[in-house]
Amino acid sequence: MDQLDFYNDLKFCHHCDQYVRYLMSMEHSYCVACGNKVRLFSESDWSAFNETMANKRPKGGRPRKKNAAESA
């Protein structure tokens, strides 16, 4: 696994339209180049991330009981 640290971390800036270094405050993070708020992912990466997570969720659920009268 990659070693992550603050100096190599990037977030997406919509104004710059790329992943950039950022400054973090208590509530938001801001692009160091233009000063606009940044997000963790771009819109396309966010969609791909959600699709990947949906595919990893288990399908189905708890098996049904054979007969409700048998369990009572």
MIMI-811175 format. One record per residue: residue in one letter; x, y, z of N, C-alpha, C in turn. Coordinates in Angstrom, 3 decimals. Example, Ala and Ser with C-alpha at 12.3 -4.5 7.8 and 13.67 -1.06 7.14 Angstrom:
<pts>
+--------+----------+----------+----------+----------+----------+----------+----------+----------+----------+
| residu |      n.x |      n.y |      n.z |     ca.x |     ca.y |     ca.z |      c.x |      c.y |      c.z |
+--------+----------+----------+----------+----------+----------+----------+----------+----------+----------+
|      A |   13.190 |   -5.690 |    7.800 |   12.300 |   -4.500 |    7.800 |   13.200 |   -3.300 |    7.800 |
|      S |   12.850 |   -2.250 |    7.080 |   13.670 |   -1.060 |    7.140 |   12.900 |    0.030 |    7.870 |
+--------+----------+----------+----------+----------+----------+----------+----------+----------+----------+
</pts>
This chain:
<pts>
+--------+----------+----------+----------+----------+----------+----------+----------+----------+----------+
| residu |      n.x |      n.y |      n.z |     ca.x |     ca.y |     ca.z |      c.x |      c.y |      c.z |
+--------+----------+----------+----------+----------+----------+----------+----------+----------+----------+
|      M |    0.844 |   -1.183 |    0.000 |    0.000 |    0.000 |    0.000 |    0.890 |    1.248 |    0.000 |
|      D |    0.431 |    2.263 |   -0.676 |    1.198 |    3.508 |   -0.748 |    1.213 |    4.203 |    0.604 |
|      Q |    2.330 |    4.832 |    0.894 |    2.426 |    5.650 |    2.093 |    1.807 |    7.010 |    1.792 |
|      L |    0.746 |    7.344 |    2.493 |    0.082 |    8.618 |    2.270 |    0.554 |    9.634 |    3.303 |
|      D |    0.770 |   10.847 |    2.851 |    1.116 |   11.916 |    3.762 |    0.518 |   13.209 |    3.240 |
|      F |    0.480 |   14.193 |    4.080 |   -0.158 |   15.461 |    3.733 |    0.464 |   16.112 |    2.512 |
|      Y |    1.758 |   16.023 |    2.354 |    2.445 |   16.741 |    1.277 |    2.162 |   16.143 |   -0.100 |
|      N |    1.731 |   14.906 |   -0.162 |    1.423 |   14.280 |   -1.451 |   -0.069 |   14.096 |   -1.681 |
|      D |   -0.898 |   14.517 |   -0.733 |   -2.342 |   14.349 |   -0.839 |   -2.920 |   15.391 |   -1.792 |
|      L |   -3.881 |   14.975 |   -2.611 |   -4.518 |   15.870 |   -3.572 |   -6.030 |   15.774 |   -3.463 |
|      K |   -6.694 |   16.871 |   -3.791 |   -8.150 |   16.898 |   -3.903 |   -8.494 |   17.601 |   -5.210 |
|      F |   -9.755 |   17.459 |   -5.652 |  -10.160 |   17.983 |   -6.949 |  -10.678 |   19.413 |   -6.826 |
|      C |  -10.159 |   20.284 |   -7.660 |  -10.607 |   21.675 |   -7.741 |  -11.404 |   21.846 |   -9.033 |
|      H |  -12.673 |   22.255 |   -8.911 |  -13.501 |   22.443 |  -10.104 |  -13.045 |   23.644 |  -10.928 |
|      H |  -12.532 |   24.650 |  -10.275 |  -12.074 |   25.839 |  -10.997 |  -10.841 |   25.523 |  -11.841 |
|      C |   -9.880 |   24.806 |  -11.260 |   -8.660 |   24.431 |  -11.986 |   -8.881 |   23.187 |  -12.851 |
|      D |   -9.941 |   22.438 |  -12.582 |  -10.311 |   21.221 |  -13.305 |   -9.194 |   20.173 |  -13.252 |
|      Q |   -8.617 |   20.019 |  -12.071 |   -7.588 |   19.002 |  -11.865 |   -7.424 |   18.735 |  -10.376 |
|      Y |   -6.709 |   17.669 |  -10.067 |   -6.379 |   17.370 |   -8.683 |   -5.196 |   18.242 |   -8.268 |
|      V |   -5.360 |   18.923 |   -7.135 |   -4.375 |   19.914 |   -6.703 |   -4.031 |   19.723 |   -5.225 |
|      R |   -2.931 |   20.332 |   -4.809 |   -2.621 |   20.416 |   -3.380 |   -3.611 |   21.382 |   -2.763 |
|      Y |   -3.839 |   21.259 |   -1.474 |   -4.872 |   22.064 |   -0.839 |   -4.465 |   22.453 |    0.575 |
|      L |   -5.152 |   23.475 |    1.065 |   -5.027 |   23.907 |    2.449 |   -6.293 |   23.487 |    3.171 |
|      M |   -6.140 |   22.915 |    4.347 |   -7.290 |   22.405 |    5.076 |   -7.616 |   23.335 |    6.243 |
|      S |   -8.910 |   23.675 |    6.365 |   -9.369 |   24.413 |    7.532 |  -10.296 |   23.499 |    8.327 |
|      M |  -10.941 |   24.004 |    9.331 |  -11.799 |   23.178 |   10.173 |  -13.026 |   22.658 |    9.420 |
|      E |  -13.534 |   23.427 |    8.460 |  -14.764 |   23.035 |    7.778 |  -14.574 |   22.682 |    6.311 |
|      H |  -13.627 |   23.295 |    5.630 |  -13.451 |   23.075 |    4.198 |  -11.967 |   23.000 |    3.866 |
|      S |  -11.706 |   22.556 |    2.645 |  -10.349 |   22.572 |    2.117 |  -10.335 |   23.486 |    0.901 |
|      Y |   -9.196 |   24.161 |    0.682 |   -9.107 |   25.156 |   -0.385 |   -7.895 |   24.900 |   -1.267 |
|      C |   -8.060 |   25.144 |   -2.554 |   -7.005 |   24.983 |   -3.544 |   -5.881 |   25.988 |   -3.272 |
|      V |   -4.624 |   25.535 |   -3.324 |   -3.505 |   26.453 |   -3.094 |   -3.278 |   27.367 |   -4.302 |
|      A |   -3.740 |   26.968 |   -5.490 |   -3.512 |   27.773 |   -6.689 |   -4.524 |   28.908 |   -6.831 |
|      C |   -5.828 |   28.599 |   -6.656 |   -6.847 |   29.615 |   -6.918 |   -7.655 |   30.014 |   -5.689 |
|      G |   -7.628 |   29.223 |   -4.626 |   -8.338 |   29.573 |   -3.398 |   -9.764 |   29.079 |   -3.314 |
|      N |  -10.267 |   28.423 |   -4.362 |  -11.632 |   27.894 |   -4.321 |  -11.685 |   26.617 |   -3.504 |
|      K |  -12.913 |   26.257 |   -3.051 |  -13.087 |   25.021 |   -2.293 |  -12.784 |   23.823 |   -3.179 |
|      V |  -12.216 |   22.798 |   -2.583 |  -11.909 |   21.569 |   -3.306 |  -12.749 |   20.433 |   -2.742 |
|      R |  -12.871 |   19.369 |   -3.542 |  -13.609 |   18.179 |   -3.136 |  -12.680 |   16.979 |   -3.223 |
|      L |  -13.100 |   15.897 |   -2.597 |  -12.274 |   14.698 |   -2.586 |  -12.138 |   14.105 |   -3.983 |
|      F |  -13.255 |   14.062 |   -4.752 |  -13.261 |   13.449 |   -6.084 |  -13.841 |   14.403 |   -7.119 |
|      S |  -13.496 |   14.172 |   -8.382 |  -14.184 |   14.838 |   -9.481 |  -15.525 |   14.126 |   -9.666 |
|      E |  -16.415 |   14.701 |  -10.440 |  -17.738 |   14.093 |  -10.657 |  -17.623 |   12.705 |  -11.290 |
|      S |  -16.753 |   12.558 |  -12.292 |  -16.611 |   11.258 |  -12.959 |  -15.985 |   10.225 |  -12.033 |
|      D |  -15.000 |   10.633 |  -11.237 |  -14.380 |    9.706 |  -10.287 |  -15.355 |    9.317 |   -9.181 |
|      W |  -16.218 |   10.267 |   -8.774 |  -17.217 |    9.987 |   -7.754 |  -18.217 |    8.946 |   -8.258 |
|      S |  -18.650 |    9.073 |   -9.508 |  -19.571 |    8.097 |  -10.103 |  -18.917 |    6.720 |  -10.188 |
|      A |  -17.685 |    6.678 |  -10.637 |  -16.963 |    5.403 |  -10.738 |  -16.775 |    4.771 |   -9.359 |
|      F |  -16.479 |    5.580 |   -8.352 |  -16.313 |    5.082 |   -6.991 |  -17.617 |    4.474 |   -6.483 |
|      N |  -18.742 |    5.166 |   -6.704 |  -20.035 |    4.649 |   -6.255 |  -20.417 |    3.370 |   -6.975 |
|      E |  -20.140 |    3.268 |   -8.264 |  -20.425 |    2.037 |   -9.013 |  -19.602 |    0.878 |   -8.479 |
|      T |  -18.334 |    1.126 |   -8.194 |  -17.462 |    0.082 |   -7.655 |  -17.968 |   -0.394 |   -6.302 |
|      M |  -18.367 |    0.544 |   -5.454 |  -18.871 |    0.174 |   -4.131 |  -20.185 |   -0.600 |   -4.239 |
|      A |  -21.048 |   -0.218 |   -5.194 |  -22.317 |   -0.925 |   -5.377 |  -22.075 |   -2.353 |   -5.853 |
|      N |  -21.071 |   -2.548 |   -6.689 |  -20.758 |   -3.890 |   -7.181 |  -20.166 |   -4.777 |   -6.101 |
|      K |  -19.545 |   -4.187 |   -5.087 |  -18.935 |   -4.966 |   -4.016 |  -19.920 |   -5.336 |   -2.914 |
|      R |  -21.100 |   -4.705 |   -2.897 |  -22.085 |   -5.031 |   -1.875 |  -22.606 |   -6.444 |   -2.107 |
|      P |  -22.847 |   -7.167 |   -1.026 |  -23.377 |   -8.525 |   -1.201 |  -24.777 |   -8.490 |   -1.808 |
|      K |  -25.026 |   -9.430 |   -2.680 |  -26.333 |   -9.527 |   -3.330 |  -27.251 |  -10.363 |   -2.452 |
|      G |  -28.530 |  -10.070 |   -2.538 |  -29.491 |  -10.852 |   -1.769 |  -29.560 |  -10.374 |   -0.340 |
|      G |  -29.867 |  -11.277 |    0.530 |  -30.001 |  -10.922 |    1.937 |  -30.168 |  -12.178 |    2.763 |
|      R |  -30.886 |  -12.036 |    3.808 |  -31.123 |  -13.159 |    4.699 |  -32.052 |  -14.159 |    4.027 |
|      P |  -31.734 |  -15.461 |    4.107 |  -32.609 |  -16.447 |    3.466 |  -33.993 |  -16.477 |    4.132 |
|      R |  -34.994 |  -16.745 |    3.327 |  -36.367 |  -16.808 |    3.845 |  -36.589 |  -18.103 |    4.615 |
|      K |  -37.509 |  -18.039 |    5.539 |  -37.900 |  -19.243 |    6.250 |  -38.756 |  -20.095 |    5.321 |
|      K |  -38.644 |  -21.405 |    5.465 |  -39.368 |  -22.305 |    4.568 |  -40.872 |  -22.204 |    4.769 |
|      N |  -41.304 |  -22.180 |    6.021 |  -42.740 |  -22.109 |    6.286 |  -42.931 |  -21.338 |    7.583 |
|      A |  -43.764 |  -20.324 |    7.545 |  -43.999 |  -19.486 |    8.728 |  -44.643 |  -20.324 |    9.841 |
|      A |  -45.470 |  -21.323 |    9.504 |  -46.156 |  -22.137 |   10.507 |  -45.164 |  -23.025 |   11.260 |
|      E |  -44.092 |  -23.462 |   10.592 |  -43.108 |  -24.317 |   11.231 |  -42.346 |  -23.583 |   12.318 |
|      S |  -42.102 |  -22.300 |   12.144 |  -41.296 |  -21.553 |   13.103 |  -42.096 |  -21.159 |   14.335 |
|      A |  -43.419 |  -21.160 |   14.258 |  -44.253 |  -20.721 |   15.396 |  -44.474 |  -21.768 |   16.418 |
+--------+----------+----------+----------+----------+----------+----------+----------+----------+----------+
</pts>
